[in-house]
């Protein structure tokens, strides 16, 4: 899939690795200049180096998305570098920090940090970026939610709550900003194969673990997504062709949330 993103400037949070890296690569490959904001500056710089080697224009900025004192200067630096901001992808996120446990065993510090990054981070970065998008007379915002924000999952209450918040925050932003030419949508990935989830899916023998096989039995396509498949959905939503899509949540989960495939 190729779209025309020439003269577009994108900010991707958490773009150093995983889904964020795939999004950054795809946006750059289609002509956008891409700024990666990530708490892991070394890995962000490695990703940026790869984008530049492929002919793209890219910039790495260190920052914690939950800290407005870091995000406002990050946006200012992007505008100083390239003159504008036209695309924001709120991708940065974390999941369970202290293991998957029921709500009464969930550590408060883990709850607070997950909500800070996964939900408050979307607010903080958007608040910093929207004035630049308004000066640009429009743009696109894509928030990365999760199927966990659409259906309840056990033993990860903070992640579920945060991603559900992202869904309705997206819709609220779409109502507020649509009249200004800023289209706001969300992508809700299902299980996605990243470097961090390979241990979840694959055992030492290279085949699916028992837990992964059980999970994938509920997915009609019978496999996890690849990061590029999530990135393609983001590319579509920021493309000129998606000019009348606003307030949507695009589920990219292989049919997981459509219902069960088993006979009962």
C-alpha positions in Angstrom: 0.0 0.0 0.0 1.4 3.3 -1.1 0.0 6.8 -0.3 1.2 10.3 -0.8 2.6 11.7 2.4 5.1 14.1 0.8 5.5 17.3 2.8 3.8 15.7 5.8 5.5 15.8 9.2 4.7 13.0 11.7 5.3 12.5 15.4 5.2 8.9 16.5 5.4 8.3 20.3 7.0 5.0 21.4 8.3 4.7 17.8 11.7 3.1 18.7 10.5 -0.5 18.5 7.6 -2.8 18.0 4.4 -1.4 16.5 5.7 2.1 16.8 8.8 1.3 14.8 6.7 -0.4 12.1 4.5 2.7 11.9 7.6 5.0 11.7 9.1 3.0 8.9 5.9 2.9 6.9 5.2 6.6 7.2 8.8 7.4 6.2 8.6 5.0 3.3 5.6 6.9 2.0 7.3 10.3 2.1 6.6 11.7 5.6 9.3 13.2 7.8 9.1 11.3 11.0 10.0 12.4 14.5 10.2 9.5 17.0 9.6 10.4 20.7 10.6 7.6 23.0 11.9 7.2 26.6 14.6 4.9 25.1 16.7 7.4 23.2 19.4 4.9 22.1 17.0 2.6 20.4 15.1 5.6 18.9 18.4 6.8 17.4 19.0 3.3 16.0 15.6 3.3 14.4 16.1 6.8 13.0 19.5 5.8 11.5 17.7 3.0 9.7 15.1 5.4 8.3 17.8 7.7 7.1 19.7 4.9 5.5 16.5 4.1 3.5 16.3 7.7 2.3 13.9 9.1 4.8 14.1 12.2 7.0 13.8 11.4 10.7 14.5 12.7 14.1 14.9 11.0 17.5 13.8 12.9 20.7 14.0 11.5 24.2 10.9 12.0 26.3 8.3 10.5 28.6 4.8 11.0 27.1 3.2 11.5 30.6 5.3 14.6 31.3 4.0 17.8 29.7 7.3 19.5 30.5 9.0 17.1 28.1 6.3 16.9 25.4 5.8 20.6 24.7 9.5 21.1 24.0 9.5 18.0 21.8 6.7 19.4 19.6 8.5 22.8 19.5 11.7 21.1 18.3 9.9 19.3 15.5 8.3 22.5 14.3 11.6 24.3 14.5 13.2 21.5 12.5 10.6 21.0 9.8 8.3 24.0 10.1 5.1 22.2 11.0 3.4 19.2 12.4 0.6 17.4 10.5 0.4 13.9 11.8 0.4 12.6 15.4 0.4 8.9 16.3 -0.1 8.3 20.0 1.4 4.8 20.1 3.5 4.8 23.3 2.2 2.3 25.8 3.0 -0.3 28.5 1.2 -3.3 29.8 1.2 -5.1 33.1 4.3 -4.3 35.1 4.1 -6.6 38.1 2.5 -9.7 36.6 -1.1 -10.5 35.7 -3.1 -10.5 38.9 -6.7 -9.8 40.0 -7.7 -6.3 40.9 -7.3 -6.8 44.6 -3.7 -7.8 44.2 -2.8 -5.2 41.6 -0.1 -2.9 42.9 -1.2 0.8 43.1 2.2 2.0 41.7 1.7 -0.3 38.6 -1.9 1.0 38.2 -0.7 4.6 38.3 2.2 4.1 35.9 0.1 2.2 33.3 -2.6 4.9 33.4 0.0 7.6 33.2 1.6 6.3 30.0 -1.3 4.6 28.2 -4.1 7.2 28.9 -2.7 10.4 30.3 0.1 10.2 27.8 -2.4 10.5 25.0 -3.8 13.6 26.6 -0.4 15.1 27.3 1.0 14.6 23.8 -2.2 15.7 22.1 -2.5 18.8 24.3 1.1 19.7 23.2 0.6 18.8 19.6 -2.9 20.2 18.7 -1.8 23.9 18.6 0.7 23.0 15.9 -1.9 21.0 14.0 -4.3 24.0 14.3 -1.6 26.3 12.9 -1.2 23.8 10.1 -5.0 24.2 9.4 -5.6 20.5 9.9 -4.0 17.1 10.2 -4.5 13.6 11.5 -4.3 12.0 14.9 -4.3 8.3 15.4 -4.4 6.9 18.9 -3.4 3.3 19.4 -5.8 1.5 21.7 -6.3 -2.3 21.9 -8.9 -5.0 21.7 -8.5 -4.8 25.5 -10.2 -1.4 25.3 -13.2 -2.9 23.5 -13.8 -6.2 25.4 -12.9 -7.0 29.0 -9.9 -9.1 29.7 -8.9 -10.7 33.0 -5.9 -9.9 35.2 -4.8 -6.7 33.5 -7.2 -4.2 34.9 -5.1 -1.1 34.4 -4.3 -1.8 30.8 -8.0 -2.6 30.1 -9.1 0.6 31.8 -6.5 2.8 30.0 -7.2 1.4 26.6 -11.0 1.7 27.1 -10.3 5.3 28.0 -8.4 5.9 24.8 -11.4 4.7 22.8 -13.8 7.3 24.1 -11.1 10.0 24.4 -10.6 9.4 20.6 -14.2 10.0 20.0 -14.3 13.1 22.2 -11.3 14.5 20.4 -12.9 13.8 17.0 -16.0 15.8 18.0 -13.9 18.7 19.3 -11.3 18.9 16.5 -13.2 17.7 13.4 -14.5 21.2 12.6 -10.9 22.4 12.5 -9.8 19.9 9.9 -8.1 17.6 12.4 -9.4 14.0 12.0 -9.0 11.8 15.1 -9.3 8.0 14.9 -8.0 5.0 16.8 -6.6 1.6 15.9 -7.3 -1.3 18.3 -4.7 -4.1 17.7 -5.3 -7.6 18.8 -2.4 -10.0 19.8 0.6 -8.8 17.9 4.0 -10.5 17.5 6.8 -8.2 18.6 10.2 -8.9 20.1 8.6 -8.5 23.5 5.8 -11.0 22.9 7.8 -13.8 21.1 8.4 -15.5 24.4 4.6 -15.4 25.0 3.9 -17.1 21.7 6.8 -19.4 21.1 8.4 -22.0 23.2 12.1 -23.1 23.1 11.2 -25.6 20.3 9.9 -22.8 18.1 6.2 -23.8 18.2 3.3 -22.1 19.9 3.2 -22.5 23.7 0.1 -24.1 25.3 -1.2 -20.7 26.5 -0.6 -19.1 23.0 -2.4 -22.0 21.3 -5.4 -21.5 23.6 -5.5 -17.8 22.9 -5.1 -18.2 19.1 -8.0 -20.8 19.1 -10.3 -17.8 19.6 -8.8 -15.9 16.6 -10.4 -16.9 13.2 -7.1 -16.3 11.4 -5.3 -18.5 13.9 -2.2 -16.4 14.3 -1.0 -13.1 15.9 -0.7 -10.0 13.8 2.7 -8.8 12.5 3.6 -5.2 13.4 3.5 -4.1 9.8 -0.2 -5.2 9.6 -1.0 -2.7 12.4 1.1 0.0 10.7 -0.8 -0.4 7.5 -4.0 0.5 9.3 -2.4 3.7 10.6 -1.1 4.5 7.2 -4.6 4.3 5.8 -6.1 6.5 8.4 -3.5 9.3 7.8 -3.7 9.0 4.0 -5.5 11.6 1.9 -8.0 8.8 0.9 -9.3 8.6 4.5 -10.6 12.2 4.4 -14.1 11.4 5.7 -13.2 9.1 8.5 -13.4 10.7 11.9 -14.0 9.2 15.4 -13.6 5.7 14.1 -12.0 2.8 16.0 -10.4 0.4 13.4 -10.1 -3.1 15.0 -7.1 -5.1 13.6 -7.4 -8.4 15.4 -7.9 -11.2 12.9 -11.5 -11.4 13.9 -10.9 -12.0 17.6 -13.6 -9.6 18.8 -16.1 -10.7 16.1 -17.0 -13.7 18.3 -16.0 -17.3 19.0 -15.2 -19.7 16.2 -15.6 -22.8 18.4 -18.7 -25.0 18.4 -20.4 -25.1 21.8 
